[in-house]
């Protein structure tokens, strides 16, 4: 998956978005964030206190938050996988934000994504 903010910076470099439009997109994107913990809380799988405890424990143990939640018995592996899937869909929705806001049309966004991927591939072989 293309890192959202790297791609938005690329759109600015290519003069497809202005820096102001990119900043506006960052705010909108942050407000629709699909962080795993937020997804689990929003879905009612865990509460804020449980997530806070799990985050502290994960920081101490070095575990990823999903693994830590399972280890603590707060969620099942299936619940984590469902939330991760939902999280991925949320990230894709961020690209739709650019189109829906009228900042760029869908065809231009797709062409820019293809060019971005080619540029990234070319840089990785240098």
N, C-alpha and C positions, 0 to 999 in steps of 0.2 A: 504494500500500500504506500502511496505517496505521502510523505509527511506534509500535513496541511499547511503549516506556516512556511515551510521551505518553498512549497509550490506557490503560495501567495507572493512571497518575495520574488520568485521567478516571474510571476505575472507583472509585477512592478518593473523588474528589469527589462521586460519585453514591451513596456509601455501599454500593457493591456488594462492595468489598473493604476490609479494614482496612489501615492503614499497615503493620502487621506482616506481613499476608499479601502485600502488594505488595513488601515488602523480601524476603520469602522467594521470591517469584516472580522478582525481579531476580537473585538468586543462582542459582536453577535455570536461568534464561534464559541467564545468562552462561556457565554450564557447558555449554550446548548451542549455544553461539555458532556461527554459520555464516559467519564472516569468510572472504572469498575465499581468503586465504593459508592459513587452517586447512583449508579444504576441499581445496585443492590438495595440501597436505602429507598430510592424512589419506588422500587417494586415491592417494598415492605418485607424483604427477606431478612434484613438486619435493621437495627435501629442505630441512631447516631452514637450512642454510648458504646454499643458493641463494636461499631466500626472504629471508633477512637481507640478502644482497647486493642483491637487487632492491629491497627496501624502502629501503635507503640511497640507491640510484641514483634511485629514484622521488622521494624527498624532495629530492634535488639538482636534478632535471630538472623537477619539477612534474607528471610523468606519473602517471596512475593505475596502480596496481600491475599490473593485467592487461595494460595496454599496455606497461609496462616489461618484464614477463616475456617478452612476445612479441618486443619489440625486442632483448632479450638472447639470443633464440633458445632459451630454456628451455622454452617451451610454444608450442603452436599457438593460433591464434585460436579454433579449435573447442574446444580443451581449456578455454580461459577461458570460452567461452560455456556449456559444459556445467557448469562449476563455478559460474557465476553462476546458472544454472537451479537447481542443487542448493542453492545458498545461499538462493534465494528460498523453496524448499520448507522449508528449515530455519527460516526466519523464520515461516512459517505454522505449523510444528510448535510454536513457542513459544506460540501461542494455545491449542493443544491442551493444553499443560502446565497452563494455568489450569483447564480443564475436567477433565482427568484427575486433578488434585490434589484435586478436589472443592471448590475454592474458589468455583466458580460453575457453574451448569448451562449447557448449550449454548444453549438458547433465550434465556436472560437475556443471555448473552454476545453473541449475534447482535443482540438488540434494543438492547443498549448500543452495539454497533458502528454500527448504523444511526443512533442518536441522536448519537453522536460525529461521524459524517460530516456529518450535518445541521448540527450546531453549528459545525463547521469551515467548512462552506460559508457559513453565515450570517455568520460572522466575516469571511470573505474579501470579502463584499459591503458591509461597513460602511465 
